């Protein structure tokens, strides 16, 4: 399951979600402003609370909006 750690007012987060939508990729949004546990998870994955963080396995991740890295991580 793809997870996107983000918050509502983040323009780069919106771009990641729109990109995943355009590729037909299902994902779960984890809003780090609304849920402290999600903020902790984001910190554990990336070492920071900068968003967006996109992950498939909770270990490998893409920070920011990088189509090539997202595609490589997802194998598309």
LINKARA-V509583 format. One record per residue. N is the residue number from 1. RES is the residue in one small letter. SS is DSSP state (alpha for helix, beta for strand, coil for the rest). D_FIRST is the distance of its C-alpha to the first C-alpha in whole Angstrom. Layout:
n:N res:RES ss:SS d_first:D_FIRST
n:N res:RES ss:SS d_first:D_FIRST
This chain:
n:1 res:x ss:coil d_first:0
n:2 res:x ss:beta d_first:4
n:3 res:x ss:beta d_first:6
n:4 res:x ss:beta d_first:10
n:5 res:x ss:beta d_first:13
n:6 res:x ss:beta d_first:16
n:7 res:x ss:coil d_first:19
n:8 res:x ss:coil d_first:20
n:9 res:x ss:coil d_first:23
n:10 res:x ss:coil d_first:22
n:11 res:x ss:alpha d_first:23
n:12 res:x ss:alpha d_first:20
n:13 res:x ss:alpha d_first:17
n:14 res:x ss:alpha d_first:18
n:15 res:x ss:alpha d_first:19
n:16 res:x ss:alpha d_first:15
n:17 res:x ss:alpha d_first:14
n:18 res:x ss:alpha d_first:17
n:19 res:x ss:alpha d_first:16
n:20 res:x ss:alpha d_first:12
n:21 res:x ss:alpha d_first:14
n:22 res:x ss:alpha d_first:17
n:23 res:x ss:coil d_first:15
n:24 res:x ss:coil d_first:13
n:25 res:x ss:coil d_first:9
n:26 res:x ss:coil d_first:8
n:27 res:x ss:beta d_first:6
n:28 res:x ss:beta d_first:7
n:29 res:x ss:beta d_first:11
n:30 res:x ss:beta d_first:12
n:31 res:x ss:beta d_first:16
n:32 res:x ss:coil d_first:18
n:33 res:x ss:coil d_first:21
n:34 res:x ss:coil d_first:21
n:35 res:x ss:coil d_first:19
n:36 res:x ss:alpha d_first:20
n:37 res:x ss:alpha d_first:18
n:38 res:x ss:alpha d_first:15
n:39 res:x ss:alpha d_first:18
n:40 res:x ss:alpha d_first:18
n:41 res:x ss:alpha d_first:15
n:42 res:x ss:alpha d_first:15
n:43 res:x ss:alpha d_first:19
n:44 res:x ss:alpha d_first:17
n:45 res:x ss:alpha d_first:15
n:46 res:x ss:alpha d_first:17
n:47 res:x ss:coil d_first:21
n:48 res:x ss:coil d_first:21
n:49 res:x ss:coil d_first:20
n:50 res:x ss:coil d_first:21
n:51 res:x ss:coil d_first:18
n:52 res:x ss:coil d_first:16
n:53 res:x ss:beta d_first:14
n:54 res:x ss:beta d_first:11
n:55 res:x ss:beta d_first:8
n:56 res:x ss:coil d_first:6
n:57 res:x ss:coil d_first:7
n:58 res:x ss:coil d_first:10
n:59 res:x ss:coil d_first:12
n:60 res:x ss:coil d_first:13
n:61 res:x ss:beta d_first:13
n:62 res:x ss:beta d_first:14
n:63 res:x ss:beta d_first:17
n:64 res:x ss:coil d_first:18
n:65 res:x ss:coil d_first:18
n:66 res:x ss:coil d_first:19
n:67 res:x ss:alpha d_first:18
n:68 res:x ss:alpha d_first:19
n:69 res:x ss:alpha d_first:17
n:70 res:x ss:alpha d_first:14
n:71 res:x ss:alpha d_first:15
n:72 res:x ss:alpha d_first:15
n:73 res:x ss:alpha d_first:12
n:74 res:x ss:alpha d_first:10
n:75 res:x ss:coil d_first:13
n:76 res:x ss:coil d_first:15
